[in-house]
Amino acid sequence: MTNHWVDIKNADLVLIMGGNAAEAHICGFKWVQEAKHGRKARLVVVDPRFTRSAAVSDYYAPIRAGSDIAFLSGVIHYLLENDKIQHEYVKTHTNASFLIDPAYGFENGLFTGYDAEKRGYDKSTWRYQMGEDGYAKVDPTLQDPNCVFQLMKRHFARYDADTVSRITGTPKDAFLKVCGMIAECSAPNRTMTILYALGWTQHSVGSQNIRSMAMIQLLLGNMGMAGGGINALRGHANVQGITDQCLFGESLPGYLHEPTEAEPTLEVFLDKRTPRMLRPGQMNYWSNYPKFFISLLKAFYGPSATPDNSFGYDWLPKMDGAYDVLAMFERMHQGRMNGFVCQGFNPLASVANKGKVSAALAKLKYLVVIDPLATDTSEFWKDYGELNKADPAQIQTEVFRLPAALFAEHEGSFTNSSRVIQWHWKAADGPGETREDTEIFGQLFVRLRAMYARDGGAFPEPIQKLHWPYRIASHPSSQELAREISGYAISDLTDASGNVTVKAGEQVAGFAVLRADGSTACGNWLYSGMWSQAGNLTARRDNSDPTGLGQSLNWGFAWPANRRILYNRASCDASGKPWDPERNVIHWNGKAWGGNDVPDMRPNATPDEGVGAFIMTGEGVARLFAPGMVEGPFPEHYEPFETPLGRNPMHPDVPAVVSNPAARVYQGDMELFGKADEFPYVATTYRLAEHFHFWSKTSKINAILQPEHFVEISEELAAEKGIRKGDVVTVRSNRGHIKAVAVVTKRIPVLTVEGRKVHTVGIPLHYGFKGETKPGYITNTLTPFVGDANTQTPEYKAFLVDIEKA
Amino acid sequence: MALQSLDIARRSATTTEMPRARETTEVAKLIDVSACIGCKACQAACMEWNDIRPEVGNNVGIYDNPQDLDDKTWTLMRFTEVEEEGRLEWLIRKDGCMHCTDPGCLKACPSPGAIIQYSNGIVDFHQENCIGCGYCVTGCPFDIPRISKTDNKAYKCSLCSDRVAVGQAPACAKACPTGAIKFGAKEDMVHYAEARIDDLKERGYRNAGLYDPQGVGGTHVMYVLQHADKPALYAGLPQDPQISPAVALWKGVAKPLALLALGATAVGSLFHYVMKGPNEVSKELEEEMEKEDAQ
């Protein structure tokens, strides 16, 4: 979230789209109720299903799964066409005025530079026109035909309400009603918050779904505002934390990049990562990249990391290709990965196309499962009849199950969607032979290190040089790790006049004091300051809120720098005056920035200096035109890889752009995509309030509350197929089938798309062959093995199935 | 246990004075149906606090699970899909004991002290005195009590009288994540409900209102309904609940007359016949029961 849970109460309009907060984020949903009850906010839900969120909404609009970009592009068009944008904000805080290379273009669904063979773009025309002064050229009047604002107008002009309705199946009046409600938030003192989750990310165009909404929030002037922002509601209690800490195999802690084979030296790597200023006087925050990166290397390798050995850069693995979750299982499936350590992860149930995942696991030499529960994955090899057909005699994978302690059985921290890091304490010992994850890894490490010392090895340094300063080597404590993540001075740090500001061994106050010379160590720059000389700030539980804005700055520690609303400088106009004085986040007080939050700005940067609010970009402003995206600087509607239409209604005659032309598809998976003639119904998967992923099916109470796998279909489809409520049905995709109980409901709308009926089949995913719930099939048997072009998050939310009475 | 608290307002089948040393504030649970998302956290909390676990059932094509109240399910979300004024609504009502001011179960109960009502309004079952006759089931206009097949005693929501006695809110109210379940003094709850009803009316629910049916003297579990004019929309919530005429007759008019005119046993049997049909309880027990009742 750019904002935070409590801040939802400050919104005038709450839009839930690409998520179902009432179902999946029940506790946080109380803040939506706060907004409704306390501020008279309206709640709008746009979803393929009439969800639990819709049940308490003021307005619900149906949409076809996988057509969000068309809807949102239509909103952008509506705002531009009806002049419902916050002009001053757009001029001050976005790149609307920036001039783009005249060679940039868009035709037949493709941006300039497409290479069909590589399924990717040469982005060289997606760039600013540069002036002789070395800075990007701008036209503050927004009239230049090549300025971003004009390009945007042209790009989105195609998404009129009729077109949107034709693609999305949203009735035109419903679409216009939602547009009208959103447009009201272009007033400087009205804000919309958008709550989304996996309903946007889990598409082959997931990142562009979110970007489309980011553009809307920028046009409305809602970024940085209290009650505004782009708010990703994260799943697990600590999924934000593991993402920050480098869950994703292609990044290092704090979203620093994992080096690739193309970056053989530290100099090359840092040069590539350290951007130049694109407008004068900007903070260009990523110019600090070397400080963060070298402090991380110091945390990794300690005294062994010296300037002479590039701080141990050579010991980091250099990626030879993709290592996202689909890529890993693809490698495994190809027999190019023979060991897998699976910690707190149940891929057999949670990764797309269970058949492929199961076949991949069967090719491993060993599989280590570290989990509090006996997961489905740990028994992928075991025959559970039709629920999990397997022949153990044919599978050579050796499986080790290491029981781990649950979160309440050790201390540590959770980072919630608000980016607030909160310490938690141990409540009880784990049962039986369980060990804390840190001990499991500590034990593994000390044994590996001893083996390298004894036997040598091809490349022992990454293990042998690893800095391991913990009191008990085989069991680093959570407190020790938290202090290391926050960072400390290795030698005395001095200011410009030579005065010592931080003594050697002291915890640093934040990332601002990190150095690129090896004098500081920091395990994650984003978390820097969470454990300062003042102690463990994540353990703070002071919920005082003197202004009533809900900021509570002394509750836990928010990254970065305890800032609660990101881009909060944008809550003010150019002169530093809040757009809405009633909801004053920060303001310029004549001498400094201050107020109800930690300013997202150099505190003494006078408004006259013109330092932009978006300090992480070289431009200093937010990007309406974003060349960083893989499939184009503007969003464009592409169909899901399994489309009920068989063509892209925006480009009906161009087969190359039916689906995301820049998404990666592995050989063999393309052939497994189903077609609408055989699989005529749109399926979408989701979670239920009564369950939590694949965990709570092992809990009796959750099993009582929602005991058995089901699928949801409309009354009309049920009648057509002769299915009655409670019947067992078979749902089939081109990758396999599941059986479940039919819930026949008015809550699944039947949509008219391009003049034909589109039916939706809704499939919850919590069930499996192990647990207290009735034994069931694994939903991801059905889903396609293809992901978002930018993140590779699989397309779980829109694919094709057939359904019949079992 | 029950009498120790000294704040008993009524006790089933008892004519002696109740201990009234303490008077407690009248309480109520307010369930704002318009703010309920049907997450069932209240059901989970109820199971946990009371340590009851019904069987893991099946999905029968609806979200309601378990499908009905039973001796181990004292509260239950009932989901109803309706189309009102062309608009789809998913109405989700938390079902359970309403804790009537004038409780039909208590009136019908022939066993002394099996059902009591505290001065705060909570109606509680005391299983050690329950004879499993099922009159409470018949006496309840909301179809709430259930007889256990295991011990043949009646069970229902206690409004967490054990928690309330020590100043805690009921487990369901404590667990409710959206604030749809509030608990406090009935007067405060009515006041809070008024604000919620104003908000709903402002959002276009013209008939929003409070469900606190006077036919049973008002209840200590109340609902804020979007459509208070049509309570039946909410999985058959009674429009105007009344205590069954048979119970009213039994306790109201017939009993004193009967005591004068006839042997108590005969009336008791008649009443039992009216309510339950031919019984299978031994006649001796029935007689003894009725004698006790008459004392």
Chai-1 contact restraints between the chains, C-beta under 6 A:
chainA,res_idxA,chainB,res_idxB,connection_type,confidence,min_distance_angstrom,max_distance_angstrom,comment,restraint_id
A,A22,B,I37,contact,1.0,0.0,6.0,A-B,restraint_1
A,I26,B,C39,contact,1.0,0.0,6.0,A-B,restraint_2
A,I26,B,P177,contact,1.0,0.0,6.0,A-B,restraint_3
A,C27,B,P177,contact,1.0,0.0,6.0,A-B,restraint_4
A,F29,B,T178,contact,1.0,0.0,6.0,A-B,restraint_5
A,K30,B,P177,contact,1.0,0.0,6.0,A-B,restraint_6
A,K30,B,T178,contact,1.0,0.0,6.0,A-B,restraint_7
A,K30,B,G179,contact,1.0,0.0,6.0,A-B,restraint_8
A,Q33,B,A35,contact,1.0,0.0,6.0,A-B,restraint_9
A,Q33,B,T178,contact,1.0,0.0,6.0,A-B,restraint_10
A,Q33,B,G179,contact,1.0,0.0,6.0,A-B,restraint_11
A,F50,B,L88,contact,1.0,0.0,6.0,A-B,restraint_12
A,R52,B,I37,contact,1.0,0.0,6.0,A-B,restraint_13
A,R52,B,G38,contact,1.0,0.0,6.0,A-B,restraint_14
A,A55,B,W90,contact,1.0,0.0,6.0,A-B,restraint_15
A,V56,B,I37,contact,1.0,0.0,6.0,A-B,restraint_16
A,D58,B,R203,contact,1.0,0.0,6.0,A-B,restraint_17
A,A689,B,C39,contact,1.0,0.0,6.0,A-B,restraint_18
A,E690,B,K40,contact,1.0,0.0,6.0,A-B,restraint_19
A,I701,B,A44,contact,1.0,0.0,6.0,A-B,restraint_20
A,I701,B,M47,contact,1.0,0.0,6.0,A-B,restraint_21
A,A703,B,V56,contact,1.0,0.0,6.0,A-B,restraint_22
A,I704,B,P54,contact,1.0,0.0,6.0,A-B,restraint_23
A,I704,B,V56,contact,1.0,0.0,6.0,A-B,restraint_24
A,L705,B,K40,contact,1.0,0.0,6.0,A-B,restraint_25
A,L705,B,N65,contact,1.0,0.0,6.0,A-B,restraint_26
A,Q706,B,N65,contact,1.0,0.0,6.0,A-B,restraint_27
A,P707,B,V56,contact,1.0,0.0,6.0,A-B,restraint_28
A,P707,B,G57,contact,1.0,0.0,6.0,A-B,restraint_29
A,P707,B,N65,contact,1.0,0.0,6.0,A-B,restraint_30
A,E708,B,N58,contact,1.0,0.0,6.0,A-B,restraint_31
A,E708,B,N59,contact,1.0,0.0,6.0,A-B,restraint_32
A,F710,B,N59,contact,1.0,0.0,6.0,A-B,restraint_33
A,K725,B,G61,contact,1.0,0.0,6.0,A-B,restraint_34
A,G726,B,V60,contact,1.0,0.0,6.0,A-B,restraint_35
A,G726,B,G61,contact,1.0,0.0,6.0,A-B,restraint_36
A,V741,B,N59,contact,1.0,0.0,6.0,A-B,restraint_37
A,V743,B,G61,contact,1.0,0.0,6.0,A-B,restraint_38
A,K746,B,E81,contact,1.0,0.0,6.0,A-B,restraint_39
A,K746,B,L88,contact,1.0,0.0,6.0,A-B,restraint_40
